[in-house]
């Protein structure tokens, strides 16, 4: 009697990608490596294909589709910066019409493999550099909507918000083919930098305030202490307090570059300049009356100059990474 075992293309690819290499490595490794941690690693690798197909286990295989996902990163000009190391971690989330479905298991640095029901239309959300040192990371429950899924700024002990990490973002709707049988599809997801970089320089303040070196500090107010998974800021107000340091030998003070959530389409940033505890002025426009804004993927440099009869405010917007300043985290 002859038995024939036939596997679907999807299962075969999962076996070849995960299970067979894991078994070979374990069986032909040194005896000293066959410890309890080694057995545990093998079990996880053997179980991974099942996890990747978890959304299909209750359905027929003909109703499943496998996606091979490649994630790239680009700068504000569209140049590919995937290999630059700008993105060090990627978090992927799947949503359907009812809300959050599940996270996508981590693959290699830029390649992922997952499967889902063929009939579903999904929204795939990718965050780059989503780190807990300056952000409150989401703990999503099934059914959470894109609008209600959020990342939030953390605060200092003084109540000001911490600058954000070098945040990247992308969102894409995906749907499978309608032909029968197990299908596979390739998706390319392109992430763009969502964080905005900002610096402030104050010139001739000592001259303006009578020669004594003033005790200056600033607070930058921006739209939103959180971003939802549509990339939209919340309606409340964030407040950043970057260090305003005097420049030796000059009547100037400057902050390092610091990252903030980008300004919404109709929003603006406000810069409060303090002398000690006294608010001297609040800035929200440049000399031409243009609102001060923090643009995603750009460095915005604001100069406040007291040298002239009236206050002079200028703004310079530069490509990301064009200055030599260290970015304040």
C-alpha positions, 0 to 999 in steps of 0.5 A: 500500500502506498501513502501520499502526503500532499500539503498546500503551497502555503503549508509547504512554504511555512515548513521550509521557511521555519520548521525544517531549518530549525530541526536540522540546526537542532539535530546536527548541533553539538550535544551541549546545545540540546538543553532545556532552552534549546528545546524551548527554542525548537518548540517555538520555531515549530509552532510559529507556522501555526501562529502565522495561520491562526486566523485560518485554523477555523476555516477551510484552507481554500479560504486563506491567503498568505501575505509576504510583506516587505517594509521600506522607509523613505525620507520626506523627499521619497528617497529610500533610507531603509538601509540607513538604520533610521528605523530600528524596530517595526510594529505591525497591527491588523484591523478590519471593519470591526476594529483591531484584529491582531498584531503581526508576529515579528519577522526579519528586520524588514520582511514579514509573513502572515495569513488571514481569511481571504474574504476579509479586507484589512487595514495594515498599520505600521509604526517604526521606532515605537519605543517606550522611553518617550511614548506610552505604547498601546495595549489593544484589545480586539475590536478597538477602532483605528480612531481609538487606538493611540500612542501617547506622550509621556511626561516629566515630573514637572508635567511637561511632555517628553520629546518623541522618538524618530517615529515612522508611520504607514497605513495600507488597506489590503485585500486578497484575490477571489480565485479558489485555492490557497493564494499568496500575495506580496505587499510592499509597505512604505513608511514615512517619517512622522516625527517633526524636529524643532529648534529655537534660537534667541538672539540679543536678549541681554542687550534688549533686557538691559545688559544683564544675562537673563534667565531665559527658558521656553515652553513649546506648545503643540497640538496633541498629546497623542496620535491615533492609528490614522496618524491624527493628533488629539485635540488637547495640547502638548507642552515641551520644555527643551533646555535653552542654553547660552552660547559662550561669548555670544548674546544668544541662547539655543535649544538642541533639536528635539522631536515633537508630534507634527502640527495638524493641517490647521494647527500651529505651535506656540513658543512661550519665552520666560524670564525666570517665572515671568512670561515675556511673550508668546510667539505663533507666527513669523514676520510674514504672519505665517503660522509656526508649524512643525512639519513631519520629516523636516527640521524647523529652526525658529530664530527670535531676534531682539536686535531690531526696533521690533521683534524679528522672528524667522523660520528655516525649514531644512531636510532631516539630518542637515544640521550637526546638532545632537537631537535631544531625547 
